[in-house]
Every structure is written in C-alpha cells, then in structure tokens.
Amino acid sequence: MNQLILPYQKNVKKKFDSFFCDNEKNDQIIEIIKNIFDNKNNQIYIWADKSFGKSHLLYAACNYFGEKNKKCVYLPLTDNKKFKPDILDGFENYDLVCIDDIDLIFQKKDWEFSFFVLINKILDKSKKIIFTSSSSLALNNVDLKDFHSRLSSSLIFMINSPNDITKKNILKRVILEKEYNINLDICEYLLKRNYRDIDSLLNTIDKIGRYSLSTNKKVSKKNLSLIID
C-alpha cells in the first residue's frame, strides 16, 4: 500500500464504514472525500470540536485511497514541536496529503509560510490536500494573509455533534479497539449520568480501561465506583 503515516505508530485500521454518522451532512463529508480526485477543487478543510472524528476521517482517507494505489501521507500537527517545517519538503509528490490539526501552527510564521508554499506546489501539480481543525477558519487568527486566503479557497465542512446513539457506538468501538476489559453496558450507564460531551466520555472510558488492564479485572457497573466518582 502506497501510503505513509507520520510519525509511525501501530494503528487499528480506520475506515469510512466505521465512522459513525447520524446525519446527512456528515455522510456528505465522507462522499466529498471519496470523490476528491473527481473534483476540480484540490483542498478540503474540515473542522469540529475535539474527539468528533477528524483524525478518523484522515486515516480512513489514507486507507481508502491507498487501496486504490494512491500515494498518501498523514501528518498530525499535535506533534509539531518534534519536527521542523522542512518535514513538508516533497509532500507535493504525494497524491493526497492529510494534515491533522492545522490550527496548531497558526501564528507560527515559519510553519504558515511553509504550508503556503506547499499548497501552491500541490495546486501546480493538481494533487489533493485535506486539513482538519478544531475551530472554524473564520475564527482563527492566521498571520500570513496569503496562507489564510489559500485555506479559505478550500471546500469547508463542519462535522456535526454526535447524538447519544452515536456516542454509545463510539465508546463501544474504543473499548473493542483498545481491548479494554469493560462490560459494554457501561457505555449506556455513563450516558445516563452527567457525562454528556464526547471528550469527557472518552476520557472516562480510557480511565476505566487503563484500570481494567492494570488489574486484569473485568469492569462492570458494580465495581465502577472504585474507579470514578
């Protein structure tokens, strides 16, 4: 498979089929990504709150197009302090470039300029690039106006907040993917309590999961009070 994921990490394969959608708008985002090589627009900008599945979509895109013999690269900018902007050199030679959390390099002049140069090279070569961000481009303060202009020319989409059924399915998927020793009925139990936002729910599941792995004991509702308040 002609894809590169940076930095290398063992990763459970994420696909579009395992991205839980509960509305037509989220379905539309997937269809737009799948058809990116059939569209004239070379850029997609996807934004949403934390833990809404942005990274999942980028991994899924790499897997999907890798199977179609497209060369893909994925770069998570949560780790941008570990490398320099010159890591982008040569990215224009990939068919698809996936940049996760682009907002984390805003107001960093060297990074903004390097991405501006990269986008120009991608446009010249008719390659494709997908950005994700934790907030709307309109709300972000980008110092380099030319870079902001380039980003603004993207197809821009927002991932909608998941409903309770989707939240429950996401939690179950995390339990199975990470092989946590947790009864699945805990997912519904957490949703009935005060754990409403998906980020808090995922943090709670990870806390319970780490406990289950460290003690090698199955966690159920009966012993949940030992782990969370």
C-alpha positions as CSV (number, residue, x, y, z in Angstrom):
1,M,0.0,0.0,0.0
2,N,1.5,3.3,-1.1
3,Q,0.8,5.4,2.0
4,L,2.9,7.0,4.7
5,I,1.7,7.8,8.2
6,L,3.9,10.2,10.2
7,P,5.1,9.6,12.8
8,Y,4.9,5.8,12.6
9,Q,2.6,4.2,15.1
10,K,0.7,0.9,15.5
11,N,-2.8,1.8,14.4
12,V,-6.0,-0.1,14.2
13,K,-7.2,0.5,10.6
14,K,-9.8,3.1,10.4
15,K,-12.2,3.1,7.5
16,F,-15.1,5.2,6.4
17,D,-17.5,2.4,7.3
18,S,-16.5,2.6,10.9
19,F,-17.1,6.3,11.1
20,F,-20.4,6.7,12.9
21,C,-22.7,9.2,11.1
22,D,-26.0,10.2,12.4
23,N,-27.0,12.9,9.9
24,E,-26.8,13.5,6.1
25,K,-24.3,16.3,6.5
26,N,-21.6,14.0,8.0
27,D,-22.4,11.5,5.2
28,Q,-21.9,14.2,2.7
29,I,-18.4,14.9,4.0
30,I,-17.4,11.3,3.5
31,E,-18.7,11.3,0.0
32,I,-16.9,14.5,-0.8
33,I,-13.6,13.0,0.4
34,K,-14.2,9.8,-1.5
35,N,-14.7,11.8,-4.7
36,I,-11.9,14.3,-4.2
37,F,-9.9,13.0,-7.2
38,D,-13.0,13.6,-9.4
39,N,-13.5,17.2,-8.3
40,K,-11.7,20.3,-9.6
41,N,-11.2,21.6,-6.0
42,N,-7.9,20.4,-4.6
43,Q,-8.5,21.2,-1.0
44,I,-10.9,20.3,1.8
45,Y,-11.0,21.9,5.2
46,I,-12.9,20.0,8.0
47,W,-13.4,21.5,11.4
48,A,-15.1,20.2,14.6
49,D,-14.7,20.1,18.3
50,K,-12.2,17.7,19.8
51,S,-13.0,14.0,19.5
52,F,-15.6,14.4,16.8
53,G,-13.7,12.0,14.4
54,K,-11.5,14.3,12.4
55,S,-8.4,12.1,12.7
56,H,-10.5,9.1,11.9
57,L,-11.6,10.6,8.6
58,L,-8.0,11.3,7.6
59,Y,-6.8,7.8,8.5
60,A,-9.8,6.5,6.6
61,A,-8.9,8.6,3.6
62,C,-5.3,7.3,3.6
63,N,-6.6,3.7,3.8
64,Y,-9.3,4.2,1.2
65,F,-7.0,5.8,-1.4
66,G,-4.0,3.6,-0.5
67,E,-6.1,0.6,-1.7
68,K,-6.6,2.5,-5.0
69,N,-2.8,2.8,-5.4
70,K,-2.7,6.5,-4.5
71,K,0.3,7.7,-2.6
72,C,-0.9,9.2,0.7
73,V,0.8,11.0,3.6
74,Y,-0.7,11.8,7.1
75,L,0.8,14.4,9.3
76,P,-0.5,15.1,12.9
77,L,0.4,18.6,14.0
78,T,-0.2,17.8,17.6
79,D,3.5,16.8,17.4
80,N,4.7,19.9,15.6
81,K,7.3,20.7,18.2
82,K,9.1,17.4,17.5
83,F,10.0,18.4,13.9
84,K,10.6,21.4,11.7
85,P,8.6,22.8,8.8
86,D,11.1,21.3,6.3
87,I,9.3,18.0,7.0
88,L,6.8,19.2,4.4
89,D,9.5,19.1,1.7
90,G,8.4,16.7,-1.0
91,F,4.8,16.3,0.2
92,E,3.7,17.7,-3.1
93,N,4.8,14.4,-4.7
94,Y,2.0,12.5,-2.9
95,D,-1.4,12.2,-4.5
96,L,-3.1,13.0,-1.2
97,V,-1.8,15.0,1.8
98,C,-3.7,14.8,5.1
99,I,-2.9,17.4,7.7
100,D,-4.4,17.0,11.1
101,D,-5.0,20.0,13.4
102,I,-3.7,22.7,11.1
103,D,-4.8,25.3,13.6
104,L,-2.0,24.3,15.9
105,I,0.6,26.0,13.7
106,F,-1.4,29.2,13.1
107,Q,0.6,32.4,14.1
108,K,3.9,30.4,13.7
109,K,5.4,32.3,10.8
110,D,7.8,29.6,9.6
111,W,5.0,26.9,9.6
112,E,2.5,29.2,7.9
113,F,4.9,30.1,5.1
114,S,5.9,26.5,4.6
115,F,2.3,25.5,4.3
116,F,1.6,28.3,1.9
117,V,4.4,27.1,-0.3
118,L,3.2,23.5,-0.1
119,I,-0.3,24.4,-1.1
120,N,1.0,26.3,-4.1
121,K,3.1,23.3,-5.2
122,I,0.1,21.0,-4.7
123,L,-2.1,23.2,-6.8
124,D,0.6,23.3,-9.5
125,K,0.8,19.5,-9.6
126,S,-3.0,19.0,-9.3
127,K,-2.6,17.0,-6.1
128,K,-5.0,16.9,-3.2
129,I,-4.8,18.1,0.4
130,I,-7.2,17.7,3.3
131,F,-6.9,19.8,6.5
132,T,-8.6,19.4,9.8
133,S,-9.0,22.0,12.6
134,S,-10.7,22.3,16.0
135,S,-12.4,25.5,15.0
136,S,-13.8,27.4,12.1
137,L,-11.3,29.0,9.8
138,A,-13.2,32.3,10.2
139,L,-12.4,32.2,13.9
140,N,-8.7,31.5,13.5
141,N,-6.1,34.3,13.6
142,V,-3.7,33.4,10.7
143,D,-0.8,35.9,10.4
144,L,0.1,35.2,6.8
145,K,-2.8,36.6,4.7
146,D,-1.8,34.7,1.6
147,F,-1.9,31.4,3.6
148,H,-5.3,32.3,5.0
149,S,-6.5,33.1,1.5
150,R,-5.3,29.7,0.3
151,L,-7.1,27.9,3.1
152,S,-10.3,29.9,2.5
153,S,-10.4,28.6,-1.1
154,S,-10.9,25.0,0.3
155,L,-14.3,23.3,0.4
156,I,-15.1,23.9,4.1
157,F,-17.2,21.5,6.2
158,M,-18.1,21.1,9.9
159,I,-18.6,17.7,11.5
160,N,-21.9,17.8,13.4
161,S,-22.1,16.8,17.1
162,P,-23.0,13.1,17.5
163,N,-26.3,12.1,19.1
164,D,-26.5,9.7,22.1
165,I,-26.8,6.6,20.0
166,T,-23.6,7.6,18.0
167,K,-21.8,8.4,21.2
168,K,-22.6,5.0,22.6
169,N,-21.3,3.3,19.4
170,I,-18.1,5.4,19.5
171,L,-17.5,4.3,23.1
172,K,-18.1,0.7,22.3
173,R,-15.7,0.9,19.3
174,V,-13.0,2.4,21.6
175,I,-13.4,-0.4,24.1
176,L,-13.1,-3.1,21.4
177,E,-10.2,-1.4,19.5
178,K,-8.1,-0.9,22.7
179,E,-9.1,-4.3,24.0
180,Y,-10.3,-2.8,27.3
181,N,-11.8,-5.4,29.7
182,I,-15.0,-3.4,30.2
183,N,-18.7,-4.5,30.0
184,L,-20.3,-2.7,27.1
185,D,-23.4,-1.8,29.2
186,I,-21.1,0.8,30.9
187,C,-21.5,3.0,27.8
188,E,-25.2,3.5,28.3
189,Y,-24.7,3.9,32.0
190,L,-22.2,6.8,31.5
191,L,-24.6,8.5,29.1
192,K,-27.3,8.5,31.6
193,R,-25.1,10.2,34.1
194,N,-23.6,13.7,33.7
195,Y,-21.1,12.6,31.1
196,R,-22.6,14.4,28.1
197,D,-19.8,15.6,25.8
198,I,-17.9,13.1,23.8
199,D,-14.5,14.2,25.0
200,S,-15.4,13.7,28.7
201,L,-16.9,10.3,27.8
202,L,-13.8,9.2,26.0
203,N,-11.5,10.3,28.9
204,T,-13.7,8.4,31.3
205,I,-13.6,5.2,29.2
206,D,-9.8,5.5,28.9
207,K,-9.5,5.9,32.7
208,I,-11.7,2.8,33.2
209,G,-9.9,0.9,30.5
210,R,-6.4,1.6,32.0
211,Y,-7.7,0.3,35.3
212,S,-9.0,-2.8,33.7
213,L,-5.7,-3.5,32.0
214,S,-3.6,-2.8,35.1
215,T,-5.7,-5.0,37.4
216,N,-6.5,-7.6,34.8
217,K,-10.1,-7.5,36.0
218,K,-13.4,-7.0,34.1
219,V,-15.0,-3.7,35.0
220,S,-18.8,-3.7,35.3
221,K,-21.3,-1.2,36.7
222,K,-20.9,-3.0,40.1
223,N,-17.3,-2.0,40.6
224,L,-17.3,1.2,38.6
225,S,-17.5,3.3,41.8
226,L,-13.9,2.2,42.6
227,I,-12.6,4.0,39.5
228,I,-14.8,7.1,39.0
229,D,-16.8,9.3,41.3
